Amino acid sequence: MERVDGLLNRARGILVGARALTWAARGLAIAAAAGFAIEVLIRFYPIDPVLPELAGCALLGLVVASGGWVRAWPSRLQVARLADVRLGGRERLSTAVEFAAAEGFLVWRQRADAGAWAAEADAAAVSDPGWPVRSAALALAAGGALLLLALAPNPALHNLRVQRATQAAQDQSSAQIGQLVKQAEKSPNGSDPQQQKLVQDLKNAQQAVKKAPDPQSAVAALSQAQSDIRSLQDPNLAKKEQAASAAGQQLQANAATAKAGQALSSGDNQAAASQLNQLAASLPQMSRAEQQQTANSLAQAAAASAAGNPKLSQALQRASDALRQGDTAAAQQALQQAAQAEQEQAASENFNGDSNQAINNLQQTKSQLEQQAQAAQQQGQGQSGQGQQAGQGQQAGQGQQAGQGQQPGQGQQAGQGQGQGQGQGQGQG
């Protein structure tokens, strides 16, 4: 049985190797065909990244190849029967295997005959006939098509990536605006109606940017938010500042009103409001002459600020008139109203500072989105140019073939070929 066993072992190795090659070709064909199908599919239903799906195709091919090879692994008896058929053994080997455990003279004679025959047999002829040509051809064709599709521009996948990039940029911009909302909510003037409107405008801009279908719409939403915030600002604030400074210069000429005048001249509205309140409190302690001097200074300050700051000017004028009439209480009330006007102006200054900061930050965010939109547009134009070059190259090749097709000896020796190619590529930001 040693000769029989040796032949069967060699035959099994040959069969296993041949079937491994066959199933490897089949597995490659299945993997390549599945990968080609994925590449075709993502041109209509883009997937990014596509590498996991392609890896799944490779795994599918490996499973098919491994499973098929394992199932095709022949048993000892199957090898013996195949060897008998393909080597002309006339069932010598299969009989020897089937009666391997039996004893007897006839069995011994059969084994001896099988062993003698096995010593002369060529195990190479046991191999399965033919090569896996069809599977290999399918694998090569599908693999080549897969490679071509993978290298060719994919407008759908490109658009998906651009959309994801722009959405990420819009989400980042929305988060930045969210930080502006938090800063505005923490402002000391949070209870001010203008400040509350600023917070609401920023929140609206945040939602508009996040839900915008494209960067252009997000940029438009930010521009609208900037316009809305500017409309909340006091357009006459600079004139009021100049008028208050002019009033302060008039008040500095009088010792009683000098501190209030200095605060007004320096543009420190909070300090000016405090000094005006202190001036109102000091009126009852003044002599009649000092009150008249104070009334004159207040009248001059009212005249100096009349054009640019009517509210402050009117309050100062009422205080001057009340002092001249000897009505100290009315003068005090008028000065307190002037102090209130300065406090309101200080609040307007603070709001303008907060709103200007918000506008500047929105401008930075808008610039980032504009750059993203421009980059997406350039990518789309670049893909369009690639498509046009591909179309022109293909038609140029056809033109050359047309020129080669003409026979020499005719009236014209030079062949002319004309081709027109168009390639289109679209990029959406």
Secondary structure as a PSIPRED ss2 file (coil, helix, strand):
# PSIPRED VFORMAT (PSIPRED V4.0)

   1 M C   1.000  0.000  0.000
   2 E H   0.000  1.000  0.000
   3 R H   0.000  1.000  0.000
   4 V H   0.000  1.000  0.000
   5 D H   0.000  1.000  0.000
   6 G H   0.000  1.000  0.000
   7 L H   0.000  1.000  0.000
   8 L H   0.000  1.000  0.000
   9 N H   0.000  1.000  0.000
  10 R H   0.000  1.000  0.000
  11 A H   0.000  1.000  0.000
  12 R H   0.000  1.000  0.000
  13 G H   0.000  1.000  0.000
  14 I H   0.000  1.000  0.000
  15 L H   0.000  1.000  0.000
  16 V H   0.000  1.000  0.000
  17 G H   0.000  1.000  0.000
  18 A H   0.000  1.000  0.000
  19 R H   0.000  1.000  0.000
  20 A H   0.000  1.000  0.000
  21 L H   0.000  1.000  0.000
  22 T H   0.000  1.000  0.000
  23 W H   0.000  1.000  0.000
  24 A H   0.000  1.000  0.000
  25 A H   0.000  1.000  0.000
  26 R H   0.000  1.000  0.000
  27 G H   0.000  1.000  0.000
  28 L H   0.000  1.000  0.000
  29 A H   0.000  1.000  0.000
  30 I H   0.000  1.000  0.000
  31 A H   0.000  1.000  0.000
  32 A H   0.000  1.000  0.000
  33 A H   0.000  1.000  0.000
  34 A H   0.000  1.000  0.000
  35 G H   0.000  1.000  0.000
  36 F H   0.000  1.000  0.000
  37 A H   0.000  1.000  0.000
  38 I H   0.000  1.000  0.000
  39 E H   0.000  1.000  0.000
  40 V H   0.000  1.000  0.000
  41 L H   0.000  1.000  0.000
  42 I C   1.000  0.000  0.000
  43 R C   1.000  0.000  0.000
  44 F C   1.000  0.000  0.000
  45 Y C   1.000  0.000  0.000
  46 P C   1.000  0.000  0.000
  47 I C   1.000  0.000  0.000
  48 D C   1.000  0.000  0.000
  49 P C   1.000  0.000  0.000
  50 V C   1.000  0.000  0.000
  51 L H   0.000  1.000  0.000
  52 P H   0.000  1.000  0.000
  53 E H   0.000  1.000  0.000
  54 L H   0.000  1.000  0.000
  55 A H   0.000  1.000  0.000
  56 G H   0.000  1.000  0.000
  57 C H   0.000  1.000  0.000
  58 A H   0.000  1.000  0.000
  59 L H   0.000  1.000  0.000
  60 L H   0.000  1.000  0.000
  61 G H   0.000  1.000  0.000
  62 L H   0.000  1.000  0.000
  63 V H   0.000  1.000  0.000
  64 V H   0.000  1.000  0.000
  65 A H   0.000  1.000  0.000
  66 S H   0.000  1.000  0.000
  67 G H   0.000  1.000  0.000
  68 G H   0.000  1.000  0.000
  69 W H   0.000  1.000  0.000
  70 V H   0.000  1.000  0.000
  71 R H   0.000  1.000  0.000
  72 A C   1.000  0.000  0.000
  73 W C   1.000  0.000  0.000
  74 P C   1.000  0.000  0.000
  75 S C   1.000  0.000  0.000
  76 R H   0.000  1.000  0.000
  77 L H   0.000  1.000  0.000
  78 Q H   0.000  1.000  0.000
  79 V H   0.000  1.000  0.000
  80 A H   0.000  1.000  0.000
  81 R H   0.000  1.000  0.000
  82 L H   0.000  1.000  0.000
  83 A H   0.000  1.000  0.000
  84 D H   0.000  1.000  0.000
  85 V H   0.000  1.000  0.000
  86 R H   0.000  1.000  0.000
  87 L H   0.000  1.000  0.000
  88 G C   1.000  0.000  0.000
  89 G C   1.000  0.000  0.000
  90 R C   1.000  0.000  0.000
  91 E C   1.000  0.000  0.000
  92 R H   0.000  1.000  0.000
  93 L H   0.000  1.000  0.000
  94 S H   0.000  1.000  0.000
  95 T H   0.000  1.000  0.000
  96 A H   0.000  1.000  0.000
  97 V H   0.000  1.000  0.000
  98 E H   0.000  1.000  0.000
  99 F C   1.000  0.000  0.000
 100 A C   1.000  0.000  0.000
 101 A C   1.000  0.000  0.000
 102 A C   1.000  0.000  0.000
 103 E C   1.000  0.000  0.000
 104 G C   1.000  0.000  0.000
 105 F H   0.000  1.000  0.000
 106 L H   0.000  1.000  0.000
 107 V H   0.000  1.000  0.000
 108 W H   0.000  1.000  0.000
 109 R H   0.000  1.000  0.000
 110 Q H   0.000  1.000  0.000
 111 R H   0.000  1.000  0.000
 112 A H   0.000  1.000  0.000
 113 D H   0.000  1.000  0.000
 114 A H   0.000  1.000  0.000
 115 G H   0.000  1.000  0.000
 116 A H   0.000  1.000  0.000
 117 W H   0.000  1.000  0.000
 118 A H   0.000  1.000  0.000
 119 A H   0.000  1.000  0.000
 120 E H   0.000  1.000  0.000
 121 A C   1.000  0.000  0.000
 122 D C   1.000  0.000  0.000
 123 A H   0.000  1.000  0.000
 124 A H   0.000  1.000  0.000
 125 A H   0.000  1.000  0.000
 126 V H   0.000  1.000  0.000
 127 S C   1.000  0.000  0.000
 128 D C   1.000  0.000  0.000
 129 P C   1.000  0.000  0.000
 130 G C   1.000  0.000  0.000
 131 W C   1.000  0.000  0.000
 132 P C   1.000  0.000  0.000
 133 V H   0.000  1.000  0.000
 134 R H   0.000  1.000  0.000
 135 S H   0.000  1.000  0.000
 136 A H   0.000  1.000  0.000
 137 A H   0.000  1.000  0.000
 138 L H   0.000  1.000  0.000
 139 A H   0.000  1.000  0.000
 140 L H   0.000  1.000  0.000
 141 A H   0.000  1.000  0.000
 142 A H   0.000  1.000  0.000
 143 G H   0.000  1.000  0.000
 144 G H   0.000  1.000  0.000
 145 A H   0.000  1.000  0.000
 146 L H   0.000  1.000  0.000
 147 L H   0.000  1.000  0.000
 148 L H   0.000  1.000  0.000
 149 L H   0.000  1.000  0.000
 150 A H   0.000  1.000  0.000
 151 L H   0.000  1.000  0.000
 152 A C   1.000  0.000  0.000
 153 P C   1.000  0.000  0.000
 154 N C   1.000  0.000  0.000
 155 P H   0.000  1.000  0.000
 156 A H   0.000  1.000  0.000
 157 L H   0.000  1.000  0.000
 158 H H   0.000  1.000  0.000
 159 N H   0.000  1.000  0.000
 160 L H   0.000  1.000  0.000
 161 R H   0.000  1.000  0.000
 162 V H   0.000  1.000  0.000
 163 Q H   0.000  1.000  0.000
 164 R H   0.000  1.000  0.000
 165 A H   0.000  1.000  0.000
 166 T H   0.000  1.000  0.000
 167 Q H   0.000  1.000  0.000
 168 A H   0.000  1.000  0.000
 169 A H   0.000  1.000  0.000
 170 Q H   0.000  1.000  0.000
 171 D H   0.000  1.000  0.000
 172 Q H   0.000  1.000  0.000
 173 S H   0.000  1.000  0.000
 174 S H   0.000  1.000  0.000
 175 A H   0.000  1.000  0.000
 176 Q H   0.000  1.000  0.000
 177 I H   0.000  1.000  0.000
 178 G H   0.000  1.000  0.000
 179 Q H   0.000  1.000  0.000
 180 L H   0.000  1.000  0.000
 181 V H   0.000  1.000  0.000
 182 K H   0.000  1.000  0.000
 183 Q H   0.000  1.000  0.000
 184 A H   0.000  1.000  0.000
 185 E H   0.000  1.000  0.000
 186 K C   1.000  0.000  0.000
 187 S C   1.000  0.000  0.000
 188 P C   1.000  0.000  0.000
 189 N C   1.000  0.000  0.000
 190 G C   1.000  0.000  0.000
 191 S C   1.000  0.000  0.000
 192 D C   1.000  0.000  0.000
 193 P H   0.000  1.000  0.000
 194 Q H   0.000  1.000  0.000
 195 Q H   0.000  1.000  0.000
 196 Q H   0.000  1.000  0.000
 197 K H   0.000  1.000  0.000
 198 L H   0.000  1.000  0.000
 199 V H   0.000  1.000  0.000
 200 Q H   0.000  1.000  0.000
 201 D H   0.000  1.000  0.000
 202 L H   0.000  1.000  0.000
 203 K H   0.000  1.000  0.000
 204 N H   0.000  1.000  0.000
 205 A H   0.000  1.000  0.000
 206 Q H   0.000  1.000  0.000
 207 Q H   0.000  1.000  0.000
 208 A H   0.000  1.000  0.000
 209 V H   0.000  1.000  0.000
 210 K H   0.000  1.000  0.000
 211 K H   0.000  1.000  0.000
 212 A C   1.000  0.000  0.000
 213 P C   1.000  0.000  0.000
 214 D C   1.000  0.000  0.000
 215 P H   0.000  1.000  0.000
 216 Q H   0.000  1.000  0.000
 217 S H   0.000  1.000  0.000
 218 A H   0.000  1.000  0.000
 219 V H   0.000  1.000  0.000
 220 A H   0.000  1.000  0.000
 221 A H   0.000  1.000  0.000
 222 L H   0.000  1.000  0.000
 223 S H   0.000  1.000  0.000
 224 Q H   0.000  1.000  0.000
 225 A H   0.000  1.000  0.000
 226 Q H   0.000  1.000  0.000
 227 S H   0.000  1.000  0.000
 228 D H   0.000  1.000  0.000
 229 I H   0.000  1.000  0.000
 230 R H   0.000  1.000  0.000
 231 S H   0.000  1.000  0.000
 232 L H   0.000  1.000  0.000
 233 Q C   1.000  0.000  0.000
 234 D C   1.000  0.000  0.000
 235 P C   1.000  0.000  0.000
 236 N C   1.000  0.000  0.000
 237 L H   0.000  1.000  0.000
 238 A H   0.000  1.000  0.000
 239 K H   0.000  1.000  0.000
 240 K H   0.000  1.000  0.000
 241 E H   0.000  1.000  0.000
 242 Q H   0.000  1.000  0.000
 243 A H   0.000  1.000  0.000
 244 A H   0.000  1.000  0.000
 245 S H   0.000  1.000  0.000
 246 A H   0.000  1.000  0.000
 247 A H   0.000  1.000  0.000
 248 G H   0.000  1.000  0.000
 249 Q H   0.000  1.000  0.000
 250 Q H   0.000  1.000  0.000
 251 L H   0.000  1.000  0.000
 252 Q C   1.000  0.000  0.000
 253 A C   1.000  0.000  0.000
 254 N C   1.000  0.000  0.000
 255 A C   1.000  0.000  0.000
 256 A C   1.000  0.000  0.000
 257 T C   1.000  0.000  0.000
 258 A H   0.000  1.000  0.000
 259 K H   0.000  1.000  0.000
 260 A H   0.000  1.000  0.000
 261 G H   0.000  1.000  0.000
 262 Q H   0.000  1.000  0.000
 263 A H   0.000  1.000  0.000
 264 L H   0.000  1.000  0.000
 265 S H   0.000  1.000  0.000
 266 S H   0.000  1.000  0.000
 267 G C   1.000  0.000  0.000
 268 D C   1.000  0.000  0.000
 269 N H   0.000  1.000  0.000
 270 Q H   0.000  1.000  0.000
 271 A H   0.000  1.000  0.000
 272 A H   0.000  1.000  0.000
 273 A H   0.000  1.000  0.000
 274 S H   0.000  1.000  0.000
 275 Q H   0.000  1.000  0.000
 276 L H   0.000  1.000  0.000
 277 N H   0.000  1.000  0.000
 278 Q H   0.000  1.000  0.000
 279 L H   0.000  1.000  0.000
 280 A H   0.000  1.000  0.000
 281 A H   0.000  1.000  0.000
 282 S H   0.000  1.000  0.000
 283 L H   0.000  1.000  0.000
 284 P H   0.000  1.000  0.000
 285 Q H   0.000  1.000  0.000
 286 M C   1.000  0.000  0.000
 287 S C   1.000  0.000  0.000
 288 R H   0.000  1.000  0.000
 289 A H   0.000  1.000  0.000
 290 E H   0.000  1.000  0.000
 291 Q H   0.000  1.000  0.000
 292 Q H   0.000  1.000  0.000
 293 Q H   0.000  1.000  0.000
 294 T H   0.000  1.000  0.000
 295 A H   0.000  1.000  0.000
 296 N H   0.000  1.000  0.000
 297 S H   0.000  1.000  0.000
 298 L H   0.000  1.000  0.000
 299 A H   0.000  1.000  0.000
 300 Q H   0.000  1.000  0.000
 301 A H   0.000  1.000  0.000
 302 A H   0.000  1.000  0.000
 303 A H   0.000  1.000  0.000
 304 A H   0.000  1.000  0.000
 305 S H   0.000  1.000  0.000
 306 A C   1.000  0.000  0.000
 307 A C   1.000  0.000  0.000
 308 G C   1.000  0.000  0.000
 309 N C   1.000  0.000  0.000
 310 P H   0.000  1.000  0.000
 311 K H   0.000  1.000  0.000
 312 L H   0.000  1.000  0.000
 313 S H   0.000  1.000  0.000
 314 Q H   0.000  1.000  0.000
 315 A H   0.000  1.000  0.000
 316 L H   0.000  1.000  0.000
 317 Q H   0.000  1.000  0.000
 318 R H   0.000  1.000  0.000
 319 A H   0.000  1.000  0.000
 320 S H   0.000  1.000  0.000
 321 D H   0.000  1.000  0.000
 322 A H   0.000  1.000  0.000
 323 L H   0.000  1.000  0.000
 324 R H   0.000  1.000  0.000
 325 Q C   1.000  0.000  0.000
 326 G C   1.000  0.000  0.000
 327 D C   1.000  0.000  0.000
 328 T H   0.000  1.000  0.000
 329 A H   0.000  1.000  0.000
 330 A H   0.000  1.000  0.000
 331 A H   0.000  1.000  0.000
 332 Q H   0.000  1.000  0.000
 333 Q H   0.000  1.000  0.000
 334 A H   0.000  1.000  0.000
 335 L H   0.000  1.000  0.000
 336 Q H   0.000  1.000  0.000
 337 Q H   0.000  1.000  0.000
 338 A H   0.000  1.000  0.000
 339 A H   0.000  1.000  0.000
 340 Q H   0.000  1.000  0.000
 341 A H   0.000  1.000  0.000
 342 E H   0.000  1.000  0.000
 343 Q H   0.000  1.000  0.000
 344 E H   0.000  1.000  0.000
 345 Q H   0.000  1.000  0.000
 346 A H   0.000  1.000  0.000
 347 A H   0.000  1.000  0.000
 348 S H   0.000  1.000  0.000
 349 E H   0.000  1.000  0.000
 350 N H   0.000  1.000  0.000
 351 F H   0.000  1.000  0.000
 352 N H   0.000  1.000  0.000
 353 G H   0.000  1.000  0.000
 354 D H   0.000  1.000  0.000
 355 S H   0.000  1.000  0.000
 356 N H   0.000  1.000  0.000
 357 Q H   0.000  1.000  0.000
 358 A H   0.000  1.000  0.000
 359 I H   0.000  1.000  0.000
 360 N H   0.000  1.000  0.000
 361 N H   0.000  1.000  0.000
 362 L H   0.000  1.000  0.000
 363 Q H   0.000  1.000  0.000
 364 Q H   0.000  1.000  0.000
 365 T H   0.000  1.000  0.000
 366 K H   0.000  1.000  0.000
 367 S H   0.000  1.000  0.000
 368 Q H   0.000  1.000  0.000
 369 L H   0.000  1.000  0.000
 370 E H   0.000  1.000  0.000
 371 Q H   0.000  1.000  0.000
 372 Q H   0.000  1.000  0.000
 373 A H   0.000  1.000  0.000
 374 Q H   0.000  1.000  0.000
 375 A H   0.000  1.000  0.000
 376 A H   0.000  1.000  0.000
 377 Q H   0.000  1.000  0.000
 378 Q H   0.000  1.000  0.000
 379 Q H   0.000  1.000  0.000
 380 G H   0.000  1.000  0.000
 381 Q H   0.000  1.000  0.000
 382 G H   0.000  1.000  0.000
 383 Q H   0.000  1.000  0.000
 384 S H   0.000  1.000  0.000
 385 G H   0.000  1.000  0.000
 386 Q H   0.000  1.000  0.000
 387 G H   0.000  1.000  0.000
 388 Q H   0.000  1.000  0.000
 389 Q H   0.000  1.000  0.000
 390 A H   0.000  1.000  0.000
 391 G H   0.000  1.000  0.000
 392 Q H   0.000  1.000  0.000
 393 G H   0.000  1.000  0.000
 394 Q H   0.000  1.000  0.000
 395 Q H   0.000  1.000  0.000
 396 A H   0.000  1.000  0.000
 397 G H   0.000  1.000  0.000
 398 Q H   0.000  1.000  0.000
 399 G H   0.000  1.000  0.000
 400 Q H   0.000  1.000  0.000
 401 Q H   0.000  1.000  0.000
 402 A H   0.000  1.000  0.000
 403 G H   0.000  1.000  0.000
 404 Q H   0.000  1.000  0.000
 405 G C   1.000  0.000  0.000
 406 Q C   1.000  0.000  0.000
 407 Q C   1.000  0.000  0.000
 408 P C   1.000  0.000  0.000
 409 G C   1.000  0.000  0.000
 410 Q C   1.000  0.000  0.000
 411 G C   1.000  0.000  0.000
 412 Q C   1.000  0.000  0.000
 413 Q C   1.000  0.000  0.000
 414 A C   1.000  0.000  0.000
 415 G C   1.000  0.000  0.000
 416 Q C   1.000  0.000  0.000
 417 G C   1.000  0.000  0.000
 418 Q C   1.000  0.000  0.000
 419 G C   1.000  0.000  0.000
 420 Q C   1.000  0.000  0.000
 421 G C   1.000  0.000  0.000
 422 Q C   1.000  0.000  0.000
 423 G C   1.000  0.000  0.000
 424 Q C   1.000  0.000  0.000
 425 G C   1.000  0.000  0.000
 426 Q C   1.000  0.000  0.000
 427 G C   1.000  0.000  0.000
 428 Q C   1.000  0.000  0.000
 429 G C   1.000  0.000  0.000
